[in-house]
Amino acid sequence: MNLRESIEVAIEGLLANKMRAALTMLGVIIGVGAVITMLAIAKGAQEQTLERIQSMGTNVLMVMSGQTRRGAVVGGFGSVRSLTLDDAEAIEKKCPSVIAVAPEVRENKQVKYKNMNTNTTIFGTSEDYPSVRNYTIQEGRFFNEREVRSSQKVAVIGATTAENLFGKESPVDKYINIGGSRFKVVGLTAPKGTGGFGDPDDQIMIPVTTAMRRMFGTQYLRSVSVQAKSMTLLAQAQIEVETLLRKRHRIKEGDDDDFIVRNQAEVMEMAAETSRVFTLLLAGIASVSLLVGGIGIMNIMLVSVTERTREIGIRKALGATRRDILLQFLIESLVLSLLGGTIGIIFGVAGSAIIGKITGWGVSVSIQSMLLSFSFAAIVGIFFGLYPARQASGLNPIDALRYE
């Protein structure tokens, strides 16, 4: 038989046992659908994470206070208080590759407006914060340099906090109570959306000097966001910042830094690597069901060989070669897996869309994931169909004709 005839015979064999063929394909359908759905969820999570990192600002270095070390015990980031406002000003003035700097302190405080109240993050920073961290003012304005230097009680409120306190009412030019102190709201930021790093819209920004002197009673910064002039100068800016801070903090050669500098490119690479591992893990788990489906194909094909032993004997007596018999059963197995793979792709795409709609997660189905799943289904069909096909092709025609 030629290839076309082999495919026709294989399809006729499957149609003769429709229910058995459908149940056999079910394992492949579930496996392919699960692989596509898991890859879509993982890819969507990766895209959202990278978008959130990019939304934190472009060409940005994060300078944080260092960690305490007592023997084998290591404290968390910020356990060493080492960064000051003078450090932030020095970075902006003395590092040629740096274009802007935003010092940062934060604490959670209770905030009230009339009979409404909420607990949110109070973020002390400078007038450069919107440009450094990619914030847009939706209404009103951001506080200016004069208000920062004179420690004014002015605030810029995030979209989520504004909704919690004011509902649909505009917060601009209203007065709120932050930890017992009265602040005037001068601006409202545009929504950035929630994600893996919390809600950047659920916070209130005030001048860093006001936060340090009037609210938190501290002389040290939690961190400093440093914006390089371009992405190509990010590594150079990191070297300049590290050199300057070591000199200012009088750190001797060979001693550990009392600060930590995180490069945005490094953070994105770490996030991408984590997402890759997560994707492989989910795909591996989903692939188990595809392998189970392959075992089901092998089982049914062995049953089919047993049931059609006399047919095989007759075909060999009429001149069919071992290759003809092998090809017939191998194609039958491949048709089962490919048909199941096609239906599985449809279920996977539909399932991804449904999960994304119900949970609100970002899902992204790629052509690559569909091709990968379909190819894997074909490999499963060939791999698990080869043994039954070899068993069928190796039957002795005399013994096959005598089989009852």
ABEGO torsion letter per residue (X at the ends): XBAAAAAAAAAAAAAABAAAAAAAAAAAAAAAAAAAAAAAAAAAAAAAAAAAAAAAEBGBBBBBBBBBBBEABBBBBGABBABBAAAAAAAAAABAABABBBBBBBBBBBBBBEABBBBBBBBBBBAAAAAAAGBBBABEBBBBAAAAAAGBBBBBBBAAAAAAAAEABBABGBBBBBGGBBBBBABBBBBAEBBAAEBAABBBBBBAAAAAAAAAGBABBABBBBBBABAAAAAAAAAAAAAAAAAAAGBBBGBBBABBBBBAAAAAAAAAAAAAAAAAAAAAAAAAAAAAAAAAAAAAAAAAAAAAAAAAAAAAAAGBBAAAAAAAAAAAAAAAAAAAAAAAAAAAAAAAAAAAAAAGBBBBBBAAAAAAAAAAAAAAAAAAAAAAAAAAAABBAAAAAABX
